[in-house]
Amino acid sequence: MAGLRHTVGVVVLTQGTRADDLSRAIESILIQRGVTLDVVCVGNGWQPVDLPEAVATVALPENVGIPAGRNAGVGRVGGDYLFFLDDDASLASPTFLLDAISLIEQNPSIGLVQPRVVDPSGVTNPRRWTPRIRKGDPADSSAVFSVWEGAVLLPRTVFDATGGWAEPFFYAHEGIDLAWRVWDQGLVTWYAGDLVAHHPAIEPSRHSYYYRLNARNRVWLAKRNLPAPLVPLYVGSWTAIQIVRWARRPQALRAWFGGWVAGWREPVGGRRPLRWRTVLRMTAAGRPPVV
């Protein structure tokens, strides 16, 4: 990478409800060293105001959902890399972007990088932030098959080839959809345990729509991305998992099954089944796309 200075198009997504967090997120971007930045803040149902001059803005008249909000910023930034950051996340190091790009430059098989996520207050970090079945040490790096979406970097060419974030999802599982489509390019989605992003340890179930969209989007994920024989296997395995997980929470289970039914009844669009060789690669790497 000697002599090279990559341009990173950064999309920061916000609803304008966390002014202090947003300022922290943007500051952690603007202090990045060793890269050229092109930054846009997308207001999802909000007009971004009082931002540094170096940050462009996009105001969406209504909340179009997290994936569509991120996509709305992509066309407003240049760069050979794209980085997506949620307003309640921030970067722990001023060389974070350079270090993430170096991972990809040194190993071109990596198509997307997600960092280790840490609550800076020192509380216990949720296990779900390590996106693998066998969690192990969160500081260990590995190939993964889903991502925590609040801070991810990938080459722009790779992002374009995925078709972008899954806009119909609105919220939940768009990171699995993106990760699978990176794998389908013959690349690997990489969890970088040695890179750190900060985020408060907040339960996603705080959202009233969490259980419904969690289920609907599981079905949609399969319908969009899996070869037809694998669709019922994937949905069936996750149905069994949720029944066991929430057997003692009937209210949550009812909401989840409401979304499950909606997933089968409602169209999602954008179907592009994974190639069978991708299924075999994912299986060989430890995660067949049936669970």
C-alpha positions in Angstrom: 0.0 0.0 0.0 3.0 2.3 -0.1 2.2 5.5 -1.8 -1.5 4.8 -2.0 -4.2 6.9 -0.3 -7.6 5.3 -0.7 -10.8 7.4 -0.7 -13.5 6.2 1.6 -17.1 7.1 1.1 -18.6 7.2 4.6 -22.4 7.0 5.1 -23.6 7.9 8.6 -27.2 7.1 9.3 -29.3 8.9 11.9 -32.9 9.8 12.8 -31.7 12.9 14.6 -32.7 11.7 18.1 -29.1 11.2 19.5 -27.3 14.5 19.0 -24.4 13.7 21.3 -23.9 10.2 19.9 -24.0 11.6 16.3 -21.4 14.2 17.1 -19.2 11.4 18.6 -19.7 9.2 15.6 -18.8 12.0 13.1 -15.8 13.1 15.1 -14.4 9.6 15.1 -14.6 9.6 11.3 -13.1 13.0 10.7 -10.0 12.2 12.8 -9.2 9.2 10.6 -5.6 9.2 9.3 -4.1 7.8 6.1 -7.2 8.0 4.0 -9.2 10.6 2.0 -12.7 11.0 3.3 -16.0 11.8 1.6 -18.7 11.8 4.3 -22.4 12.1 4.1 -24.9 12.1 7.0 -28.3 10.7 6.0 -31.2 12.0 8.1 -33.8 9.2 8.1 -36.9 11.4 8.5 -34.8 14.3 9.6 -32.9 17.3 8.2 -29.4 17.0 9.5 -28.2 20.3 11.0 -25.2 21.8 12.9 -22.7 19.4 11.3 -19.1 20.0 10.4 -18.6 21.6 7.0 -16.8 18.5 5.8 -20.0 16.5 6.1 -22.6 16.6 3.3 -26.2 15.8 4.2 -29.2 14.0 2.8 -32.6 14.6 4.3 -35.2 11.9 3.8 -38.7 13.2 4.3 -39.7 10.0 6.3 -38.1 7.1 8.0 -37.6 4.6 5.1 -35.9 2.1 7.3 -32.2 1.3 8.0 -31.2 -0.5 4.8 -32.9 2.1 2.5 -31.5 4.9 4.5 -27.9 3.6 4.1 -28.5 3.1 0.4 -29.7 6.7 0.0 -26.2 7.9 1.0 -24.2 5.8 -1.3 -24.8 7.9 -4.4 -23.7 11.0 -2.6 -20.2 9.9 -1.8 -17.2 8.9 -3.9 -14.4 6.5 -3.0 -13.0 3.1 -3.8 -14.2 1.9 -0.4 -17.5 2.4 1.4 -17.9 2.6 5.2 -21.3 2.5 6.9 -21.6 3.8 10.5 -24.7 4.1 12.6 -25.1 7.3 14.7 -24.8 5.4 18.0 -21.5 3.8 17.0 -18.0 5.3 16.8 -14.5 4.2 15.9 -12.0 3.5 18.7 -8.8 4.3 16.7 -7.8 7.1 14.3 -6.3 4.5 12.0 -9.4 2.2 12.0 -10.3 2.8 8.3 -6.7 2.5 7.1 -6.2 -0.7 9.2 -9.5 -2.2 7.8 -8.4 -1.4 4.2 -5.0 -2.9 4.9 -6.7 -6.2 5.8 -8.4 -6.3 2.4 -5.4 -5.2 0.5 -3.2 -7.9 2.1 -5.9 -10.6 1.6 -8.0 -9.8 -1.5 -10.3 -12.8 -0.7 -11.9 -10.6 2.0 -14.9 -8.7 0.6 -16.2 -7.1 3.8 -14.9 -6.2 7.2 -16.8 -6.0 10.5 -14.9 -5.0 13.6 -15.2 -6.2 17.2 -17.9 -4.2 18.9 -17.3 -3.0 22.5 -19.3 -0.9 24.9 -16.9 1.8 26.0 -18.5 2.0 29.5 -17.0 -1.4 30.4 -20.3 -3.3 30.7 -20.4 -6.9 29.4 -20.7 -6.9 25.6 -23.6 -8.9 24.1 -22.6 -12.2 22.6 -24.6 -11.5 19.5 -22.0 -8.9 18.5 -19.7 -11.8 17.6 -21.5 -13.1 14.5 -20.6 -16.8 14.7 -22.2 -19.8 16.3 -19.2 -20.7 18.3 -18.5 -17.4 19.8 -15.1 -18.1 21.4 -12.9 -15.1 22.2 -14.4 -11.9 20.7 -10.8 -10.8 20.0 -10.3 -13.7 17.6 -10.8 -13.0 13.9 -12.6 -15.4 11.5 -14.7 -15.7 8.4 -18.4 -15.1 9.3 -21.8 -15.4 7.5 -23.6 -12.4 9.0 -22.5 -9.0 10.2 -23.4 -6.5 12.9 -24.4 -3.7 10.6 -23.5 -0.6 12.6 -19.9 -0.4 11.3 -18.9 -2.2 8.2 -16.4 -1.5 5.4 -16.2 -3.0 1.9 -14.8 -2.1 -1.5 -17.3 -0.2 -3.5 -17.2 -2.7 -6.4 -18.1 -5.5 -4.0 -21.0 -3.4 -2.5 -22.3 -2.6 -6.0 -22.2 -6.3 -6.9 -24.4 -7.2 -3.9 -27.2 -4.9 -5.1 -26.9 -2.9 -1.9 -28.6 -3.2 1.4 -31.9 -5.1 1.3 -34.3 -2.1 1.4 -37.6 -4.1 1.9 -36.3 -5.4 5.2 -36.6 -2.0 7.0 -34.9 -3.4 10.1 -33.2 -6.7 11.0 -31.1 -9.3 9.1 -30.0 -7.0 6.3 -26.5 -7.8 7.5 -27.0 -11.5 6.8 -28.4 -10.7 3.3 -25.3 -8.5 2.6 -22.8 -11.1 3.9 -24.3 -13.9 1.9 -24.1 -11.8 -1.3 -20.4 -11.0 -0.6 -19.8 -14.8 -0.2 -21.6 -15.3 -3.6 -18.9 -13.2 -5.3 -16.3 -15.8 -4.3 -15.2 -13.6 -1.4 -15.3 -13.9 2.4 -17.0 -11.8 5.0 -14.5 -11.2 7.7 -14.9 -10.5 11.4 -11.8 -8.5 12.5 -11.4 -9.1 16.2 -8.4 -6.8 16.3 -10.3 -3.8 15.1 -12.7 -2.1 17.5 -15.9 0.0 17.1 -17.8 1.4 20.1 -21.5 1.0 20.7 -23.7 0.9 23.8 -24.9 -2.5 24.9 -28.6 -2.0 24.2 -31.1 -4.8 23.6 -32.6 -4.8 20.1 -35.9 -6.1 21.6 -36.5 -2.5 22.9 -38.1 -1.8 19.5 -41.8 -2.7 19.4 -41.4 -4.2 15.9 -38.4 -6.4 16.8 -40.1 -9.8 17.0 -42.3 -9.3 14.0 -39.6 -8.1 11.6 -37.1 -10.6 13.0 -39.4 -13.4 11.8 -40.6 -11.8 8.6 -37.1 -11.0 7.5 -35.9 -14.5 8.2 -38.4 -15.8 5.7 -37.6 -13.0 3.2 -33.9 -13.7 3.6 -34.5 -17.3 2.5 -36.8 -16.3 -0.3 -34.4 -13.7 -1.7 -31.2 -15.7 -1.5 -31.4 -19.4 -1.2 -31.8 -22.1 -3.8 -35.4 -23.3 -3.7 -34.7 -26.7 -1.9 -33.0 -24.9 1.0 -35.7 -22.3 1.6 -37.9 -24.6 3.8 -34.9 -26.0 5.5 -33.6 -22.6 6.6 -36.9 -21.3 7.7 -37.8 -24.6 9.4 -34.5 -24.6 11.4 -35.0 -21.0 12.6 -38.6 -21.7 13.5 -37.5 -24.6 15.7 -34.8 -22.4 17.3 -37.3 -19.6 18.1 -39.9 -22.0 19.6 -37.2 -23.3 21.9 -35.8 -19.9 22.7 -39.1 -18.2 23.5 -41.2 -21.1 24.7 -41.7 -19.3 28.0 -42.5 -15.9 26.3 -45.8 -16.5 24.6 -46.3 -12.9 23.8 -43.0 -12.6 22.0 -43.7 -15.9 20.2 -47.1 -14.7 19.0 -45.5 -11.5 17.5 -42.8 -13.6 15.9 -45.2 -16.0 14.2 -47.2 -12.9 13.0 -44.1 -11.9 11.2 -43.4 -15.4 10.0 -46.8 -15.5 8.3 -46.2 -12.1 6.8 -42.9 -13.3 5.4 -44.6 -16.0 3.4 -47.6 -13.9 2.3 -45.8 -10.7 1.3 -43.4 -10.4 -1.6 -39.9 -9.2 -1.0 -38.4 -8.9 -4.5 -34.8 -8.9 -5.5 -34.5 -12.7 -5.6 -31.0 -13.8 -6.6 -30.3 -17.4 -5.3 -26.8 -18.2 -4.1 -24.9 -20.4 -6.5 -24.5 -24.0 -5.3 -20.8 -23.6 -5.2 -21.3 -20.7 -2.8 -23.4 -23.0 -0.6 -20.6 -25.6 -0.7 -18.0 -22.9 0.2 -20.1 -21.7 3.1 -20.6 -25.3 4.3 -16.9 -26.1 4.0 -16.2 -22.9 6.1 -18.5 -24.2 8.8 -21.9 -22.6 8.2 -24.2 -24.2 5.7 -27.0 -21.7 4.9 -29.7 -23.8 6.5 -29.3 -22.4 10.0 
